[in-house]
Amino acid sequence: MKKGVKYLLTSAIGIGLLAGCNQGAVPEKAEQPEQKVLAAETNKVAAIAPHKDLNQEPVSLKVERVGPNEVNVEMTSQITDIEIDKGKMYKAWTFNGEAPGPVVVVNEGDTINFTLKNMDPAIPHSMDFHAVHSAPSKDFANVQPDETGTFSYPANKPGVFMYHCGTSPVLSHIANGMHGTIIVKPKDGYPTDKEIDREYTIIQNEWYKYNDLDDFTNGVPSHVVFSTKALKEGDPNTNGDTFTLKDKPLLAKVGDKVRIYVNNVGPNEVSSFHVVGTVFDDVYIDGNPFNRFKGLQTVMLPASGGAVVEFTVTRVGSYPIVTHQFNHAQKGAVAILKVTETGEDDGKATMSH
């Protein structure tokens, strides 16, 4: 496709998104009631034309340290089908084919040289890292379809931060799947580092009607979900769905002190993060070691808010991880931490909420 034609198509799609259009929908008067029911039961998305039948394979995150305080990070923006509930697929707008995207880990004081390859054939995308100091109009600028953009900025504050696409309308890009977490490790660590036996990430996000800006804006989520992202090779790595972290629980051993990097990427709802059966020994709000609290039962996370929570598991059993806004737990925001004598899965059934 010629560049001029591509940009014209992009503009047309952008106008449709701003209007909250669900392109490709059959006029309601053309369907009989039984046809509507059958269509709803198929769980098929009505993708915009350039995304129809497009399902791009996930591309691995690239992180390369090139100096003591400099790191190169390369990511993709792409269209990939995500199973958000058993049998229900969502044609997500993603970073690296994951929703939420892969966790990015850097150190306090790093300069991030960031490259975004936009594999979306029709829509511009961008990157907004909450962890950096930047000029958004320049450093979070759009990358056009089938093009690549490179940006550089410092990450001078430690913590657990959200990242997301910042292209207008931002709500459409985040709600369609373009969100994730960047962890900036504190240069002097956390006071509790030597006590930690296990580390995980938990990210909460919401799903709405596919690519429906009106529902994103005025509706309530159909699903509120958890995912975990790999901090190192071999760690579990899941998309935001209602079932994986119940079917394949996270693991710990009796007596372990567990650290969770938690982030609520929204886009709209608040999270009341809670682990059933324990009390948080230490909590670092937004993941900053200066924001330390002890003995909390629940951590309130606004949309984009993060934290580091630490707790000790003292008995064998299943520990549900939930948002204590139980209408959202009912919609899927539950994970299970299974605690055994050995720290390995014993194959026994788990309880949930």
Secondary structure, 3 states (H helix, E strand, C coil): CCHHHHHHHHHHHHHHHHCCCCCCCCCHHHCCHHHHHHHHHCCCCCCCHHHCCCCCCCCCCEEEEEECCEEEEEEEEEEEEEEEECCEEEEEEEECCECCCCCEEEECCEEEEEEEEECCCCCCECCEECCCCCCHHHHCCCECCCCEEEEEEEECCCEEEEEECCCCCHHHHHHCCCEEEEEEECCCCCCCHHHCCEEEEEEEEEECCCCCHHHHHHCCCCEEEEECCCCCCCCCCCCCECCHHHHCCEEEECCCEEEEEEEEEECCCCEEEEECCCCEEEEEECCCCCCEEEEECCEEECCCCEEEEEEECCCCEEEEEEECCHHHHHCCCEEEEEEECCCCCCCCCCCCC
